[in-house]
Amino acid sequence: MSRATGRVPRVHSTRPVRTGLRSGASSRPGQRRTDRRPERRPAAAPRRRPLFTGRGVVLVGLVLLLALTLAGPVRQYLAGQAELARLAAEGEELDQRAADLQAELDRQSDPAYTERQARERLAYVLPGDRLVIVVDGEAVEGDAGTLAEATEEPEPLSWYEGLMESVADADR
């Protein structure tokens, strides 16, 4: 700044001169140039569009981001559905087991079933019935009171006699 005038001194700059201007051409911005010739491009192959555009890359990126974001919840949903199906099948199995056990309980509460099982499994007989038991291919008959005497087991052998007998049986 100059102290006397208070103005900022102007600095002149050099501007690059445009090439291609003719001597009669005006360089004013508002005027048209009439002597300019249109530029011609050589007749080359038309420009090909690029394979990946910016919008395409952004779109693919957003789709991948969405897929990665939804992959976890979808996997958890499918695992939950599989768990529900497994639990439903297990519940049906337990219901079937409970029904079978209830049927068994009803059957065992029947006096006729209890009597039949006692006769088959425990060899119980009612007074006046005849009991027949087959032991080693021989039928042993008798009344309920006398059968125990007929089916008594022989006296057990000592351990060494049992060992020698088993060796002799194996030798045969």
KATA-V43459 format. One record per run of one state. SS is the DSSP state (helix for helix, strand for strand, loop for the rest). FROM is the first residue (numbers start at 1). LEN is the number of residues. If there is no record, write none. Layout:
ss & from & len
SS & FROM & LEN
SS & FROM & LEN
//
This chain:
ss & from & len
loop & 1 & 53
helix & 54 & 55
loop & 109 & 2
helix & 111 & 12
loop & 123 & 8
strand & 131 & 5
loop & 136 & 2
strand & 138 & 5
loop & 143 & 4
helix & 147 & 4
loop & 151 & 8
helix & 159 & 13
loop & 172 & 1
//
